């Protein structure tokens, strides 16, 4: 049973570039069977897709965040990471990593990490 | 971006009730629509994918239907553990977008 676990700083200062890591266990990121994604949820609000990648290197980002976001992968550690630059209070949110399965060209998030709250404050 | 509108935003119901949640999209997305359940402090959980396919392990009282721009999630015979927030999500095109959520509360 695949499991995902986010890690990273819980508190960051404005203008910093925090890095969050998702460690995948019970399955290999490089198996090629799935895409892998980051999603965030502002406190008390809905869900926002940040971006996703395929192990071969293809990445897709939400245009609203594209200029500040980078997703990378370390297949040797079975981890993938999110870097978000120039953060402001508006980036305070719970950040989830998730596995993306595809069926008939439709992608869906079928396995999620528990989430990590990132608070941006001076 | 494809806009997602769920209705109602909140709903009160009793154990044993049948409830329906609606999701409308700003353009046709065929059946590229998924439903999730989220409980407080927890990650969302996939319930339904491609509009009507039940995710493995999800009780059969959950069902989904629709295509094009109008979709529904139906919960037949509500159980205490079903009180949560429900989200729809489109996977027709990136950026993937979610509905604003429907909070299902106990009456």
HADDOCK unambig.tbl for C-alpha pairs under 7 A between the chains (distance, minus, plus):
assign (segid A and resid 46 and name CA) (segid B and resid 100 and name CA) 5.32 0.50 0.50
assign (segid A and resid 46 and name CA) (segid B and resid 101 and name CA) 6.51 0.50 0.50
assign (segid A and resid 47 and name CA) (segid B and resid 98 and name CA) 6.12 0.50 0.50
assign (segid A and resid 48 and name CA) (segid B and resid 97 and name CA) 6.71 0.50 0.50
assign (segid A and resid 48 and name CA) (segid B and resid 98 and name CA) 6.98 0.50 0.50
assign (segid A and resid 49 and name CA) (segid B and resid 95 and name CA) 6.85 0.50 0.50
assign (segid A and resid 49 and name CA) (segid B and resid 96 and name CA) 6.03 0.50 0.50
assign (segid A and resid 49 and name CA) (segid B and resid 97 and name CA) 6.59 0.50 0.50
assign (segid A and resid 62 and name CA) (segid B and resid 95 and name CA) 5.15 0.50 0.50
assign (segid A and resid 106 and name CA) (segid B and resid 32 and name CA) 5.57 0.50 0.50
assign (segid A and resid 106 and name CA) (segid B and resid 50 and name CA) 6.58 0.50 0.50
assign (segid A and resid 106 and name CA) (segid B and resid 91 and name CA) 5.74 0.50 0.50
assign (segid A and resid 106 and name CA) (segid B and resid 92 and name CA) 6.82 0.50 0.50
assign (segid A and resid 107 and name CA) (segid B and resid 91 and name CA) 5.63 0.50 0.50
assign (segid A and resid 108 and name CA) (segid B and resid 34 and name CA) 6.68 0.50 0.50
assign (segid A and resid 108 and name CA) (segid B and resid 49 and name CA) 6.68 0.50 0.50
assign (segid A and resid 109 and name CA) (segid B and resid 46 and name CA) 6.72 0.50 0.50
assign (segid A and resid 110 and name CA) (segid B and resid 46 and name CA) 5.57 0.50 0.50
assign (segid A and resid 112 and name CA) (segid B and resid 43 and name CA) 6.44 0.50 0.50
assign (segid A and resid 113 and name CA) (segid B and resid 43 and name CA) 6.91 0.50 0.50
assign (segid A and resid 114 and name CA) (segid B and resid 42 and name CA) 6.48 0.50 0.50
assign (segid A and resid 114 and name CA) (segid B and resid 43 and name CA) 5.54 0.50 0.50
assign (segid A and resid 115 and name CA) (segid B and resid 43 and name CA) 6.59 0.50 0.50
